[in-house]
Amino acid sequence: MLTVYSRETAAETLGISVDTIDRYKKMGKMPWRQIGDRVVFTESDLMEFLDSCAVPATSLPSEREMRGVAKRRTEASA
C-alpha cells in the first residue's frame, strides 16, 4: 500500500518544521503532490528529498598530514 504524508506528518518524519517543508516546496527543492486542495508527499518524495541532501563523504587526512598539522601548531605556539 502507498503511504501518503501530510505536510505535518512529513515534517515530523523528517524532523523539520512545517515552515521548512513549505519553504523547500516553494523553492522546488522538495517533490510533492496535490490532490484537490491537499498537499501530500509520498514516501518516495521524502526519500528523493533526503537523497538530494546527501553530503558526499570526504577522505580523512592521512597520518602524515596530521603529523604535519601538529608540528605546525607546535612551532606556531613556541
mmCIF file as gemmi writes it, N, C-alpha and C atoms, coordinates in Angstrom:
data_model
loop_
_atom_site.group_PDB
_atom_site.id
_atom_site.type_symbol
_atom_site.label_atom_id
_atom_site.label_alt_id
_atom_site.label_comp_id
_atom_site.label_asym_id
_atom_site.label_entity_id
_atom_site.label_seq_id
_atom_site.pdbx_PDB_ins_code
_atom_site.Cartn_x
_atom_site.Cartn_y
_atom_site.Cartn_z
_atom_site.occupancy
_atom_site.B_iso_or_equiv
_atom_site.pdbx_formal_charge
_atom_site.auth_seq_id
_atom_site.auth_asym_id
_atom_site.pdbx_PDB_model_num
ATOM 1 N N . MET Axp A 1 ? 0.827 -1.173 0 1 0 ? 1 A 1
ATOM 2 C CA . MET Axp A 1 ? 0 0 0 1 0 ? 1 A 1
ATOM 3 C C . MET Axp A 1 ? 0.881 1.25 0 1 0 ? 1 A 1
ATOM 4 N N . LEU Axp A 2 ? 0.469 2.272 -0.683 1 0 ? 2 A 1
ATOM 5 C CA . LEU Axp A 2 ? 1.204 3.527 -0.785 1 0 ? 2 A 1
ATOM 6 C C . LEU Axp A 2 ? 0.97 4.369 0.46 1 0 ? 2 A 1
ATOM 7 N N . THR Axp A 3 ? 2.062 4.848 1.059 1 0 ? 3 A 1
ATOM 8 C CA . THR Axp A 3 ? 1.957 5.722 2.215 1 0 ? 3 A 1
ATOM 9 C C . THR Axp A 3 ? 1.999 7.169 1.735 1 0 ? 3 A 1
ATOM 10 N N . VAL Axp A 4 ? 1.038 7.953 2.181 1 0 ? 4 A 1
ATOM 11 C CA . VAL Axp A 4 ? 0.955 9.359 1.812 1 0 ? 4 A 1
ATOM 12 C C . VAL Axp A 4 ? 1.046 10.178 3.096 1 0 ? 4 A 1
ATOM 13 N N . TYR Axp A 5 ? 1.898 11.209 3.066 1 0 ? 5 A 1
ATOM 14 C CA . TYR Axp A 5 ? 2.144 12.043 4.232 1 0 ? 5 A 1
ATOM 15 C C . TYR Axp A 5 ? 1.564 13.448 4.027 1 0 ? 5 A 1
ATOM 16 N N . SER Axp A 6 ? 0.941 13.973 5.047 1 0 ? 6 A 1
ATOM 17 C CA . SER Axp A 6 ? 0.526 15.382 5.031 1 0 ? 6 A 1
ATOM 18 C C . SER Axp A 6 ? 1.774 16.233 5.266 1 0 ? 6 A 1
ATOM 19 N N . ARG Axp A 7 ? 1.638 17.529 5.143 1 0 ? 7 A 1
ATOM 20 C CA . ARG Axp A 7 ? 2.752 18.427 5.413 1 0 ? 7 A 1
ATOM 21 C C . ARG Axp A 7 ? 3.254 18.231 6.845 1 0 ? 7 A 1
ATOM 22 N N . GLU Axp A 8 ? 2.313 18.138 7.775 1 0 ? 8 A 1
ATOM 23 C CA . GLU Axp A 8 ? 2.667 17.993 9.181 1 0 ? 8 A 1
ATOM 24 C C . GLU Axp A 8 ? 3.382 16.666 9.447 1 0 ? 8 A 1
ATOM 25 N N . THR Axp A 9 ? 2.863 15.595 8.882 1 0 ? 9 A 1
ATOM 26 C CA . THR Axp A 9 ? 3.469 14.279 9.09 1 0 ? 9 A 1
ATOM 27 C C . THR Axp A 9 ? 4.822 14.185 8.409 1 0 ? 9 A 1
ATOM 28 N N . ALA Axp A 10 ? 4.943 14.764 7.214 1 0 ? 10 A 1
ATOM 29 C CA . ALA Axp A 10 ? 6.227 14.772 6.511 1 0 ? 10 A 1
ATOM 30 C C . ALA Axp A 10 ? 7.261 15.543 7.323 1 0 ? 10 A 1
ATOM 31 N N . ALA Axp A 11 ? 6.86 16.684 7.871 1 0 ? 11 A 1
ATOM 32 C CA . ALA Axp A 11 ? 7.774 17.491 8.692 1 0 ? 11 A 1
ATOM 33 C C . ALA Axp A 11 ? 8.217 16.704 9.922 1 0 ? 11 A 1
ATOM 34 N N . GLU Axp A 12 ? 7.274 16.073 10.579 1 0 ? 12 A 1
ATOM 35 C CA . GLU Axp A 12 ? 7.603 15.275 11.773 1 0 ? 12 A 1
ATOM 36 C C . GLU Axp A 12 ? 8.53 14.118 11.416 1 0 ? 12 A 1
ATOM 37 N N . THR Axp A 13 ? 8.247 13.451 10.304 1 0 ? 13 A 1
ATOM 38 C CA . THR Axp A 13 ? 9.065 12.317 9.863 1 0 ? 13 A 1
ATOM 39 C C . THR Axp A 13 ? 10.494 12.74 9.579 1 0 ? 13 A 1
ATOM 40 N N . LEU Axp A 14 ? 10.662 13.91 8.96 1 0 ? 14 A 1
ATOM 41 C CA . LEU Axp A 14 ? 11.993 14.398 8.613 1 0 ? 14 A 1
ATOM 42 C C . LEU Axp A 14 ? 12.671 15.159 9.747 1 0 ? 14 A 1
ATOM 43 N N . GLY Axp A 15 ? 11.903 15.484 10.788 1 0 ? 15 A 1
ATOM 44 C CA . GLY Axp A 15 ? 12.474 16.213 11.91 1 0 ? 15 A 1
ATOM 45 C C . GLY Axp A 15 ? 12.713 17.684 11.6 1 0 ? 15 A 1
ATOM 46 N N . ILE Axp A 16 ? 11.85 18.25 10.757 1 0 ? 16 A 1
ATOM 47 C CA . ILE Axp A 16 ? 11.942 19.67 10.414 1 0 ? 16 A 1
ATOM 48 C C . ILE Axp A 16 ? 10.569 20.295 10.619 1 0 ? 16 A 1
ATOM 49 N N . SER Axp A 17 ? 10.499 21.607 10.536 1 0 ? 17 A 1
ATOM 50 C CA . SER Axp A 17 ? 9.224 22.283 10.769 1 0 ? 17 A 1
ATOM 51 C C . SER Axp A 17 ? 8.372 22.298 9.496 1 0 ? 17 A 1
ATOM 52 N N . VAL Axp A 18 ? 7.079 22.541 9.679 1 0 ? 18 A 1
ATOM 53 C CA . VAL Axp A 18 ? 6.164 22.676 8.543 1 0 ? 18 A 1
ATOM 54 C C . VAL Axp A 18 ? 6.57 23.889 7.709 1 0 ? 18 A 1
ATOM 55 N N . ASP Axp A 19 ? 7.045 24.95 8.364 1 0 ? 19 A 1
ATOM 56 C CA . ASP Axp A 19 ? 7.516 26.129 7.627 1 0 ? 19 A 1
ATOM 57 C C . ASP Axp A 19 ? 8.676 25.765 6.703 1 0 ? 19 A 1
ATOM 58 N N . THR Axp A 20 ? 9.567 24.908 7.176 1 0 ? 20 A 1
ATOM 59 C CA . THR Axp A 20 ? 10.694 24.468 6.347 1 0 ? 20 A 1
ATOM 60 C C . THR Axp A 20 ? 10.194 23.633 5.18 1 0 ? 20 A 1
ATOM 61 N N . ILE Axp A 21 ? 9.235 22.754 5.429 1 0 ? 21 A 1
ATOM 62 C CA . ILE Axp A 21 ? 8.609 21.972 4.344 1 0 ? 21 A 1
ATOM 63 C C . ILE Axp A 21 ? 8.059 22.931 3.289 1 0 ? 21 A 1
ATOM 64 N N . ASP Axp A 22 ? 7.304 23.93 3.739 1 0 ? 22 A 1
ATOM 65 C CA . ASP Axp A 22 ? 6.7 24.89 2.808 1 0 ? 22 A 1
ATOM 66 C C . ASP Axp A 22 ? 7.764 25.65 2.021 1 0 ? 22 A 1
ATOM 67 N N . ARG Axp A 23 ? 8.836 26.035 2.696 1 0 ? 23 A 1
ATOM 68 C CA . ARG Axp A 23 ? 9.904 26.778 2.028 1 0 ? 23 A 1
ATOM 69 C C . ARG Axp A 23 ? 10.598 25.904 0.974 1 0 ? 23 A 1
ATOM 70 N N . TYR Axp A 24 ? 10.946 24.67 1.323 1 0 ? 24 A 1
ATOM 71 C CA . TYR Axp A 24 ? 11.593 23.762 0.366 1 0 ? 24 A 1
ATOM 72 C C . TYR Axp A 24 ? 10.668 23.461 -0.81 1 0 ? 24 A 1
ATOM 73 N N . LYS Axp A 25 ? 9.388 23.302 -0.517 1 0 ? 25 A 1
ATOM 74 C CA . LYS Axp A 25 ? 8.399 23.037 -1.578 1 0 ? 25 A 1
ATOM 75 C C . LYS Axp A 25 ? 8.334 24.225 -2.534 1 0 ? 25 A 1
ATOM 76 N N . LYS Axp A 26 ? 8.263 25.418 -1.984 1 0 ? 26 A 1
ATOM 77 C CA . LYS Axp A 26 ? 8.171 26.637 -2.791 1 0 ? 26 A 1
ATOM 78 C C . LYS Axp A 26 ? 9.429 26.848 -3.632 1 0 ? 26 A 1
ATOM 79 N N . MET Axp A 27 ? 10.588 26.494 -3.07 1 0 ? 27 A 1
ATOM 80 C CA . MET Axp A 27 ? 11.862 26.666 -3.77 1 0 ? 27 A 1
ATOM 81 C C . MET Axp A 27 ? 12.089 25.567 -4.816 1 0 ? 27 A 1
ATOM 82 N N . GLY Axp A 28 ? 11.22 24.555 -4.822 1 0 ? 28 A 1
ATOM 83 C CA . GLY Axp A 28 ? 11.379 23.452 -5.765 1 0 ? 28 A 1
ATOM 84 C C . GLY Axp A 28 ? 12.421 22.433 -5.34 1 0 ? 28 A 1
ATOM 85 N N . LYS Axp A 29 ? 12.79 22.453 -4.061 1 0 ? 29 A 1
ATOM 86 C CA . LYS Axp A 29 ? 13.789 21.514 -3.55 1 0 ? 29 A 1
ATOM 87 C C . LYS Axp A 29 ? 13.172 20.212 -3.07 1 0 ? 29 A 1
ATOM 88 N N . MET Axp A 30 ? 11.849 20.197 -2.977 1 0 ? 30 A 1
ATOM 89 C CA . MET Axp A 30 ? 11.171 19.02 -2.435 1 0 ? 30 A 1
ATOM 90 C C . MET Axp A 30 ? 10.003 18.65 -3.326 1 0 ? 30 A 1
ATOM 91 N N . PRO Axp A 31 ? 9.969 17.402 -3.811 1 0 ? 31 A 1
ATOM 92 C CA . PRO Axp A 31 ? 8.834 16.985 -4.624 1 0 ? 31 A 1
ATOM 93 C C . PRO Axp A 31 ? 7.577 16.832 -3.779 1 0 ? 31 A 1
ATOM 94 N N . TRP Axp A 32 ? 6.43 17.081 -4.376 1 0 ? 32 A 1
ATOM 95 C CA . TRP Axp A 32 ? 5.167 16.997 -3.653 1 0 ? 32 A 1
ATOM 96 C C . TRP Axp A 32 ? 4.05 16.72 -4.635 1 0 ? 32 A 1
ATOM 97 N N . ARG Axp A 33 ? 2.887 16.4 -4.097 1 0 ? 33 A 1
ATOM 98 C CA . ARG Axp A 33 ? 1.703 16.1 -4.906 1 0 ? 33 A 1
ATOM 99 C C . ARG Axp A 33 ? 0.557 16.973 -4.419 1 0 ? 33 A 1
ATOM 100 N N . GLN Axp A 34 ? -0.346 17.242 -5.315 1 0 ? 34 A 1
ATOM 101 C CA . GLN Axp A 34 ? -1.546 17.975 -4.931 1 0 ? 34 A 1
ATOM 102 C C . GLN Axp A 34 ? -2.756 17.146 -5.308 1 0 ? 34 A 1
ATOM 103 N N . ILE Axp A 35 ? -3.582 16.876 -4.323 1 0 ? 35 A 1
ATOM 104 C CA . ILE Axp A 35 ? -4.835 16.15 -4.516 1 0 ? 35 A 1
ATOM 105 C C . ILE Axp A 35 ? -5.937 17.095 -4.073 1 0 ? 35 A 1
ATOM 106 N N . GLY Axp A 36 ? -6.618 17.682 -5.026 1 0 ? 36 A 1
ATOM 107 C CA . GLY Axp A 36 ? -7.609 18.701 -4.702 1 0 ? 36 A 1
ATOM 108 C C . GLY Axp A 36 ? -6.906 19.872 -4.054 1 0 ? 36 A 1
ATOM 109 N N . ASP Axp A 37 ? -7.334 20.209 -2.84 1 0 ? 37 A 1
ATOM 110 C CA . ASP Axp A 37 ? -6.703 21.301 -2.089 1 0 ? 37 A 1
ATOM 111 C C . ASP Axp A 37 ? -5.534 20.821 -1.235 1 0 ? 37 A 1
ATOM 112 N N . ARG Axp A 38 ? -5.383 19.524 -1.125 1 0 ? 38 A 1
ATOM 113 C CA . ARG Axp A 38 ? -4.383 18.957 -0.211 1 0 ? 38 A 1
ATOM 114 C C . ARG Axp A 38 ? -3.012 18.837 -0.85 1 0 ? 38 A 1
ATOM 115 N N . VAL Axp A 39 ? -1.984 19.2 -0.093 1 0 ? 39 A 1
ATOM 116 C CA . VAL Axp A 39 ? -0.595 18.959 -0.474 1 0 ? 39 A 1
ATOM 117 C C . VAL Axp A 39 ? -0.159 17.712 0.273 1 0 ? 39 A 1
ATOM 118 N N . VAL Axp A 40 ? 0.349 16.732 -0.454 1 0 ? 40 A 1
ATOM 119 C CA . VAL Axp A 40 ? 0.791 15.482 0.169 1 0 ? 40 A 1
ATOM 120 C C . VAL Axp A 40 ? 2.153 15.089 -0.391 1 0 ? 40 A 1
ATOM 121 N N . PHE Axp A 41 ? 2.805 14.206 0.333 1 0 ? 41 A 1
ATOM 122 C CA . PHE Axp A 41 ? 4.116 13.693 -0.042 1 0 ? 41 A 1
ATOM 123 C C . PHE Axp A 41 ? 4.068 12.177 0.036 1 0 ? 41 A 1
ATOM 124 N N . THR Axp A 42 ? 4.648 11.513 -0.946 1 0 ? 42 A 1
ATOM 125 C CA . THR Axp A 42 ? 4.769 10.056 -0.871 1 0 ? 42 A 1
ATOM 126 C C . THR Axp A 42 ? 6.093 9.72 -0.198 1 0 ? 42 A 1
ATOM 127 N N . GLU Axp A 43 ? 6.229 8.485 0.181 1 0 ? 43 A 1
ATOM 128 C CA . GLU Axp A 43 ? 7.487 8.045 0.787 1 0 ? 43 A 1
ATOM 129 C C . GLU Axp A 43 ? 8.64 8.25 -0.194 1 0 ? 43 A 1
ATOM 130 N N . SER Axp A 44 ? 8.393 8.001 -1.48 1 0 ? 44 A 1
ATOM 131 C CA . SER Axp A 44 ? 9.455 8.202 -2.472 1 0 ? 44 A 1
ATOM 132 C C . SER Axp A 44 ? 9.795 9.685 -2.62 1 0 ? 44 A 1
ATOM 133 N N . ASP Axp A 45 ? 8.825 10.584 -2.436 1 0 ? 45 A 1
ATOM 134 C CA . ASP Axp A 45 ? 9.115 12.022 -2.446 1 0 ? 45 A 1
ATOM 135 C C . ASP Axp A 45 ? 10.085 12.368 -1.319 1 0 ? 45 A 1
ATOM 136 N N . LEU Axp A 46 ? 9.821 11.842 -0.13 1 0 ? 46 A 1
ATOM 137 C CA . LEU Axp A 46 ? 10.683 12.12 1.016 1 0 ? 46 A 1
ATOM 138 C C . LEU Axp A 46 ? 12.071 11.527 0.819 1 0 ? 46 A 1
ATOM 139 N N . MET Axp A 47 ? 12.141 10.324 0.261 1 0 ? 47 A 1
ATOM 140 C CA . MET Axp A 47 ? 13.438 9.699 0.001 1 0 ? 47 A 1
ATOM 141 C C . MET Axp A 47 ? 14.219 10.479 -1.052 1 0 ? 47 A 1
ATOM 142 N N . GLU Axp A 48 ? 13.531 10.945 -2.09 1 0 ? 48 A 1
ATOM 143 C CA . GLU Axp A 48 ? 14.183 11.748 -3.129 1 0 ? 48 A 1
ATOM 144 C C . GLU Axp A 48 ? 14.753 13.035 -2.516 1 0 ? 48 A 1
ATOM 145 N N . PHE Axp A 49 ? 13.973 13.65 -1.648 1 0 ? 49 A 1
ATOM 146 C CA . PHE Axp A 49 ? 14.438 14.86 -0.969 1 0 ? 49 A 1
ATOM 147 C C . PHE Axp A 49 ? 15.662 14.558 -0.116 1 0 ? 49 A 1
ATOM 148 N N . LEU Axp A 50 ? 15.599 13.484 0.668 1 0 ? 50 A 1
ATOM 149 C CA . LEU Axp A 50 ? 16.738 13.122 1.514 1 0 ? 50 A 1
ATOM 150 C C . LEU Axp A 50 ? 17.975 12.832 0.679 1 0 ? 50 A 1
ATOM 151 N N . ASP Axp A 51 ? 17.8 12.141 -0.426 1 0 ? 51 A 1
ATOM 152 C CA . ASP Axp A 51 ? 18.931 11.85 -1.307 1 0 ? 51 A 1
ATOM 153 C C . ASP Axp A 51 ? 19.551 13.139 -1.842 1 0 ? 51 A 1
ATOM 154 N N . SER Axp A 52 ? 18.72 14.132 -2.117 1 0 ? 52 A 1
ATOM 155 C CA . SER Axp A 52 ? 19.25 15.398 -2.637 1 0 ? 52 A 1
ATOM 156 C C . SER Axp A 52 ? 20.018 16.172 -1.571 1 0 ? 52 A 1
ATOM 157 N N . CYS Axp A 53 ? 19.809 15.819 -0.306 1 0 ? 53 A 1
ATOM 158 C CA . CYS Axp A 53 ? 20.502 16.494 0.796 1 0 ? 53 A 1
ATOM 159 C C . CYS Axp A 53 ? 21.8 15.797 1.185 1 0 ? 53 A 1
ATOM 160 N N . ALA Axp A 54 ? 22.1 14.684 0.544 1 0 ? 54 A 1
ATOM 161 C CA . ALA Axp A 54 ? 23.282 13.909 0.917 1 0 ? 54 A 1
ATOM 162 C C . ALA Axp A 54 ? 24.551 14.727 0.708 1 0 ? 54 A 1
ATOM 163 N N . VAL Axp A 55 ? 25.437 14.636 1.663 1 0 ? 55 A 1
ATOM 164 C CA . VAL Axp A 55 ? 26.735 15.291 1.582 1 0 ? 55 A 1
ATOM 165 C C . VAL Axp A 55 ? 27.764 14.196 1.328 1 0 ? 55 A 1
ATOM 166 N N . PRO Axp A 56 ? 28.54 14.329 0.256 1 0 ? 56 A 1
ATOM 167 C CA . PRO Axp A 56 ? 29.499 13.268 -0.047 1 0 ? 56 A 1
ATOM 168 C C . PRO Axp A 56 ? 30.563 13.147 1.047 1 0 ? 56 A 1
ATOM 169 N N . ALA Axp A 57 ? 30.952 11.934 1.298 1 0 ? 57 A 1
ATOM 170 C CA . ALA Axp A 57 ? 31.992 11.684 2.297 1 0 ? 57 A 1
ATOM 171 C C . ALA Axp A 57 ? 33.32 12.2 1.77 1 0 ? 57 A 1
ATOM 172 N N . THR Axp A 58 ? 34.123 12.702 2.663 1 0 ? 58 A 1
ATOM 173 C CA . THR Axp A 58 ? 35.463 13.136 2.295 1 0 ? 58 A 1
ATOM 174 C C . THR Axp A 58 ? 36.452 12.197 2.942 1 0 ? 58 A 1
ATOM 175 N N . SER Axp A 59 ? 37.6 12.096 2.329 1 0 ? 59 A 1
ATOM 176 C CA . SER Axp A 59 ? 38.602 11.212 2.911 1 0 ? 59 A 1
ATOM 177 C C . SER Axp A 59 ? 39.224 11.9 4.124 1 0 ? 59 A 1
ATOM 178 N N . LEU Axp A 60 ? 39.554 11.12 5.09 1 0 ? 60 A 1
ATOM 179 C CA . LEU Axp A 60 ? 40.194 11.644 6.289 1 0 ? 60 A 1
ATOM 180 C C . LEU Axp A 60 ? 41.649 11.962 5.974 1 0 ? 60 A 1
ATOM 181 N N . PRO Axp A 61 ? 42.235 12.923 6.664 1 0 ? 61 A 1
ATOM 182 C CA . PRO Axp A 61 ? 43.651 13.219 6.42 1 0 ? 61 A 1
ATOM 183 C C . PRO Axp A 61 ? 44.51 12.023 6.803 1 0 ? 61 A 1
ATOM 184 N N . SER Axp A 62 ? 45.587 11.843 6.059 1 0 ? 62 A 1
ATOM 185 C CA . SER Axp A 62 ? 46.496 10.738 6.358 1 0 ? 62 A 1
ATOM 186 C C . SER Axp A 62 ? 47.229 11.014 7.659 1 0 ? 62 A 1
ATOM 187 N N . GLU Axp A 63 ? 47.84 9.983 8.193 1 0 ? 63 A 1
ATOM 188 C CA . GLU Axp A 63 ? 48.605 10.132 9.437 1 0 ? 63 A 1
ATOM 189 C C . GLU Axp A 63 ? 49.747 11.128 9.23 1 0 ? 63 A 1
ATOM 190 N N . ARG Axp A 64 ? 50.352 11.092 8.064 1 0 ? 64 A 1
ATOM 191 C CA . ARG Axp A 64 ? 51.442 12.025 7.747 1 0 ? 64 A 1
ATOM 192 C C . ARG Axp A 64 ? 50.941 13.47 7.742 1 0 ? 64 A 1
ATOM 193 N N . GLU Axp A 65 ? 49.776 13.703 7.121 1 0 ? 65 A 1
ATOM 194 C CA . GLU Axp A 65 ? 49.208 15.054 7.111 1 0 ? 65 A 1
ATOM 195 C C . GLU Axp A 65 ? 48.885 15.53 8.528 1 0 ? 65 A 1
ATOM 196 N N . MET Axp A 66 ? 48.364 14.64 9.355 1 0 ? 66 A 1
ATOM 197 C CA . MET Axp A 66 ? 48.034 15.004 10.738 1 0 ? 66 A 1
ATOM 198 C C . MET Axp A 66 ? 49.29 15.366 11.53 1 0 ? 66 A 1
ATOM 199 N N . ARG Axp A 67 ? 50.397 14.644 11.304 1 0 ? 67 A 1
ATOM 200 C CA . ARG Axp A 67 ? 51.647 14.976 11.994 1 0 ? 67 A 1
ATOM 201 C C . ARG Axp A 67 ? 52.133 16.357 11.569 1 0 ? 67 A 1
ATOM 202 N N . GLY Axp A 68 ? 51.973 16.69 10.278 1 0 ? 68 A 1
ATOM 203 C CA . GLY Axp A 68 ? 52.378 17.998 9.779 1 0 ? 68 A 1
ATOM 204 C C . GLY Axp A 68 ? 51.581 19.114 10.429 1 0 ? 68 A 1
ATOM 205 N N . VAL Axp A 69 ? 50.278 18.901 10.599 1 0 ? 69 A 1
ATOM 206 C CA . VAL Axp A 69 ? 49.424 19.891 11.25 1 0 ? 69 A 1
ATOM 207 C C . VAL Axp A 69 ? 49.857 20.062 12.698 1 0 ? 69 A 1
ATOM 208 N N . ALA Axp A 70 ? 50.091 18.962 13.391 1 0 ? 70 A 1
ATOM 209 C CA . ALA Axp A 70 ? 50.509 19.016 14.799 1 0 ? 70 A 1
ATOM 210 C C . ALA Axp A 70 ? 51.848 19.733 14.919 1 0 ? 70 A 1
ATOM 211 N N . LYS Axp A 71 ? 52.755 19.454 13.992 1 0 ? 71 A 1
ATOM 212 C CA . LYS Axp A 71 ? 54.087 20.086 14.048 1 0 ? 71 A 1
ATOM 213 C C . LYS Axp A 71 ? 53.962 21.597 13.833 1 0 ? 71 A 1
ATOM 214 N N . ARG Axp A 72 ? 53.155 22.015 12.855 1 0 ? 72 A 1
ATOM 215 C CA . ARG Axp A 72 ? 52.977 23.45 12.6 1 0 ? 72 A 1
ATOM 216 C C . ARG Axp A 72 ? 52.346 24.14 13.799 1 0 ? 72 A 1
ATOM 217 N N . ARG Axp A 73 ? 51.413 23.488 14.459 1 0 ? 73 A 1
ATOM 218 C CA . ARG Axp A 73 ? 50.78 24.085 15.642 1 0 ? 73 A 1
ATOM 219 C C . ARG Axp A 73 ? 51.795 24.256 16.767 1 0 ? 73 A 1
ATOM 220 N N . THR Axp A 74 ? 52.649 23.249 16.945 1 0 ? 74 A 1
ATOM 221 C CA . THR Axp A 74 ? 53.663 23.309 17.991 1 0 ? 74 A 1
ATOM 222 C C . THR Axp A 74 ? 54.645 24.435 17.715 1 0 ? 74 A 1
ATOM 223 N N . GLU Axp A 75 ? 55.065 24.557 16.435 1 0 ? 75 A 1
ATOM 224 C CA . GLU Axp A 75 ? 56.01 25.599 16.064 1 0 ? 75 A 1
ATOM 225 C C . GLU Axp A 75 ? 55.385 26.983 16.228 1 0 ? 75 A 1
ATOM 226 N N . ALA Axp A 76 ? 54.104 27.108 15.91 1 0 ? 76 A 1
ATOM 227 C CA . ALA Axp A 76 ? 53.43 28.41 15.996 1 0 ? 76 A 1
ATOM 228 C C . ALA Axp A 76 ? 53.262 28.854 17.447 1 0 ? 76 A 1
ATOM 229 N N . SER Axp A 77 ? 53.093 27.905 18.358 1 0 ? 77 A 1
ATOM 230 C CA . SER Axp A 77 ? 52.883 28.27 19.752 1 0 ? 77 A 1
ATOM 231 C C . SER Axp A 77 ? 54.197 28.497 20.496 1 0 ? 77 A 1
ATOM 232 N N . ALA Axp A 78 ? 55.313 28.148 19.865 1 0 ? 78 A 1
ATOM 233 C CA . ALA Axp A 78 ? 56.629 28.306 20.533 1 0 ? 78 A 1
ATOM 234 C C . ALA Axp A 78 ? 57.156 29.718 20.413 1 0 ? 78 A 1
